[in-house]
Amino acid sequence: MRPNPWLDAIRAGDVALGGWISNPSTINAEVLGSAGFDYVVIDAQHGAIDYASMLPLLQVLSIGDSTPIVRVPSCDTGHIGKALDAGARAVIVPMVNDRVTCEIAMSYTKYAPDGVRSYGPTRAVLVEGANYFEQAPDQVSLIPMIETVEAMRNIDEILSVPGVEAIYVGPNDLSISLGLPPDNNDPRLDEAMVEIVAGCRRNGVVPGVHASAELCDKRVTQGFGMVTVSADIVALRKQVNNDLSTARGTVGTSITSTY
């Protein structure tokens, strides 16, 4: 199988930095896939991406060296199996609130006797090689999302499921579960983040988190070893707003100085 920078980084104790794709544009995928991230996530849960658009995005990501990861819509054998068969090296599964859900999700990523994944890695074999079946148990990963108060209460049971090497925190859903609005700086969110990191350390699991370039240092200092620092739609929106603001300011200055 091809190199797996994300998995290599977290197993070595290094921080893995990633990008995020929510738009089905293959050009967006090409930009992120060639940027040098350790991993790039295709968001099939909240993004405007279905299976038909996910497949070409995975194909484009093969141009670069980043580990391709898919966030599936839910803990469903069809969603998980098709993402892996299409070439994802890991799946992020949302709303994993208890051990049973985590065990079920894990079983969907593993072939028998360790799981119930059906064999049919149509594209995965093409891109990863004929030894895919032999290498998959060590190289295909489940990343459960810890994003609710319920999941925090059950964190030790969830993280003790065999095979879980990393989790992923969704700050906005976690905020809402805590009774806070999304996109906030409330210290209670940071307290929850620290508590989740402590649970990961107890269980030898790498904590991952959705963040930004500006938040990266803070999250790494808190103990996160997998940090998403850029997202296609967020980056585009931010740059467009900055460009328009700058241009309007320049035009205003120009008009003032002229008259």
C-alpha positions in Angstrom: 0.0 0.0 0.0 1.0 3.6 -0.5 2.5 5.7 2.4 0.0 6.8 5.0 1.4 10.1 6.4 -1.4 10.7 8.9 -1.1 7.2 10.5 2.7 7.3 10.4 2.6 10.7 12.2 0.2 9.8 15.0 1.9 6.5 15.6 5.2 8.3 15.9 3.8 10.8 18.4 4.0 13.7 15.9 1.3 16.2 15.2 -0.6 15.5 12.0 -2.0 18.6 10.2 -4.9 18.3 7.8 -7.2 20.0 5.4 -10.9 19.7 4.8 -13.0 19.5 1.7 -16.8 20.3 1.8 -17.3 21.3 -1.8 -17.4 18.7 -4.6 -14.9 20.7 -6.8 -12.1 18.6 -7.9 -9.9 21.7 -8.3 -10.4 22.3 -4.6 -9.3 18.8 -3.9 -6.3 19.3 -6.1 -5.3 22.5 -4.3 -5.6 20.8 -0.8 -4.2 17.5 -2.0 -1.0 19.1 -3.3 -0.5 21.5 -0.4 1.5 19.0 1.7 -1.0 18.2 4.5 -0.6 14.9 6.4 -4.3 14.2 5.7 -7.2 15.6 3.8 -10.8 14.9 4.9 -13.7 14.7 2.4 -16.8 15.7 4.3 -19.8 13.6 3.2 -21.8 14.5 6.3 -22.3 18.2 6.3 -20.5 19.1 3.0 -22.2 19.2 -0.4 -20.7 15.8 -1.3 -22.3 12.5 -2.1 -20.8 9.2 -3.3 -20.8 10.3 -6.9 -18.8 13.4 -6.1 -16.7 11.7 -3.4 -15.1 9.2 -5.8 -13.5 11.8 -8.2 -12.3 13.7 -5.1 -10.5 10.6 -3.9 -9.0 10.1 -7.3 -7.7 13.7 -7.4 -6.2 13.3 -3.9 -4.1 10.4 -5.2 -2.0 13.0 -7.1 -0.6 14.1 -3.7 0.8 12.3 -0.7 -1.9 13.2 1.9 -3.8 10.4 3.6 -7.4 10.5 2.2 -10.0 10.4 4.9 -13.8 10.5 4.5 -16.3 11.7 7.1 -19.3 9.6 6.4 -22.9 10.7 7.1 -23.5 8.2 9.8 -22.6 4.9 11.4 -23.8 2.9 8.4 -22.2 -0.2 6.8 -23.0 1.1 3.3 -21.6 4.6 3.9 -18.4 3.2 5.6 -17.9 0.3 3.2 -18.3 2.4 0.0 -15.9 5.1 1.3 -13.3 2.5 2.0 -13.8 0.6 -1.2 -13.4 3.9 -3.1 -10.0 4.5 -1.5 -10.4 6.2 1.8 -7.7 5.1 4.2 -9.8 6.1 7.3 -13.4 7.1 8.0 -14.5 9.6 10.6 -17.9 8.5 12.0 -20.0 11.2 13.6 -22.0 11.1 16.9 -20.3 8.0 18.4 -21.8 8.3 21.9 -21.2 4.9 23.4 -19.1 1.8 23.2 -21.7 -0.2 21.3 -21.8 2.3 18.5 -18.1 2.4 18.3 -17.9 -1.4 18.2 -20.4 -1.5 15.4 -18.5 1.2 13.4 -15.3 -0.6 13.9 -16.8 -3.9 12.7 -17.8 -2.1 9.4 -14.2 -1.2 8.7 -12.8 -4.8 9.3 -13.0 -7.9 7.3 -14.0 -11.2 9.0 -13.1 -12.6 11.5 -12.6 -9.2 13.1 -15.6 -7.5 11.5 -18.3 -7.6 9.0 -17.0 -5.5 6.1 -18.0 -7.0 2.8 -15.2 -7.6 0.4 -15.3 -5.4 -2.8 -12.5 -2.8 -2.7 -13.1 -1.8 -6.3 -10.9 1.3 -6.5 -8.9 0.6 -3.3 -7.1 -2.4 -4.9 -6.3 -0.3 -8.0 -4.7 2.5 -6.1 -3.3 0.6 -3.1 -2.2 -2.7 -4.8 -3.0 -6.3 -4.8 -2.0 -6.8 -1.2 -4.8 -4.5 0.0 -6.6 -7.3 1.9 -3.5 -8.3 3.8 -2.6 -4.7 4.6 -6.0 -3.3 5.4 -6.2 -4.5 9.1 -3.2 -2.4 9.9 -3.7 0.5 7.5 -7.5 1.2 7.4 -8.7 3.2 10.4 -11.9 4.2 12.2 -11.9 7.6 13.8 -15.0 8.0 16.0 -16.2 11.5 16.7 -16.5 12.6 20.4 -18.8 15.6 20.1 -21.5 15.3 22.9 -21.7 15.3 26.6 -22.9 11.7 26.4 -19.8 10.7 24.5 -17.6 12.5 27.1 -19.3 10.5 29.9 -18.6 7.3 28.0 -15.2 8.2 26.7 -13.3 5.4 28.5 -15.6 2.8 27.2 -15.5 4.2 23.7 -11.7 4.6 23.5 -11.0 1.1 24.9 -12.6 -0.5 21.9 -9.7 -2.4 20.2 -8.4 -0.8 17.1 -9.3 2.8 18.0 -6.0 4.8 17.5 -7.5 8.3 17.1 -10.7 10.3 17.8 -12.0 13.5 16.3 -13.7 16.4 18.2 -16.3 18.5 16.5 -16.2 21.7 18.5 -19.6 23.1 17.4 -21.6 20.0 18.2 -19.8 19.7 21.4 -20.6 23.3 22.2 -24.3 22.8 21.5 -24.3 19.7 23.6 -22.8 21.8 26.4 -25.6 24.3 26.1 -23.4 26.8 24.3 -23.7 28.4 20.9 -21.4 27.2 18.0 -18.3 29.2 17.2 -17.7 30.4 20.7 -14.7 31.2 23.0 -16.4 30.1 26.2 -13.9 28.6 28.7 -16.3 25.6 29.3 -15.5 24.4 25.7 -11.8 24.5 26.5 -12.4 22.6 29.7 -14.3 19.9 27.8 -11.4 19.8 25.2 -8.9 19.2 28.0 -11.1 16.5 29.6 -11.3 14.7 26.3 -7.6 14.9 25.8 -7.1 13.4 29.3 -9.4 10.5 28.4 -7.4 9.9 25.2 -4.2 9.8 27.2 -5.6 7.3 29.7 -6.4 5.0 26.7 -3.4 5.6 24.5 -5.5 7.3 21.8 -4.6 10.3 19.7 -7.1 13.2 20.0 -7.9 15.0 16.8 -9.9 18.2 16.4 -11.5 20.5 13.9 -9.7 23.9 14.2 -8.0 26.6 12.2 -4.5 27.8 11.6 -5.0 30.4 14.2 -6.2 27.8 16.8 -3.5 25.2 15.9 -0.9 26.2 18.5 -3.6 26.3 21.3 -5.0 22.9 20.4 -1.5 21.3 20.2 -0.6 22.8 23.6 -3.8 21.3 24.9 -2.6 17.9 23.7 -4.2 17.3 20.4 -2.1 15.3 17.9 -4.3 15.7 14.9 -5.4 19.2 13.9 -7.4 20.3 10.9 -6.1 23.8 10.1 -7.7 24.7 6.7 -11.0 24.0 4.9 -11.9 24.9 1.3 -15.1 26.8 1.8 -13.9 28.6 5.0 -10.6 29.6 3.3 -12.5 30.9 0.2 -15.0 32.8 2.2 -12.4 34.4 4.4 -10.2 35.4 1.4 -13.1 36.8 -0.6 -14.3 38.9 2.4 -10.7 40.1 3.0 -10.2 41.0 -0.7 -13.5 42.8 -0.9 -12.9 44.7 2.4 -9.4 45.6 1.2 -10.6 46.7 -2.2 -13.3 48.9 -0.8 -10.9 50.5 1.6 -8.5 51.1 -1.2 -11.2 52.6 -3.4 -12.4 54.8 -0.5 -8.9 56.0 0.1 -8.4 56.7 -3.6 -11.7 58.6 -3.9 -10.8 60.7 -0.8 -7.3 61.5 -2.1 -8.5 62.4 -5.6 -11.1 64.8 -4.4 
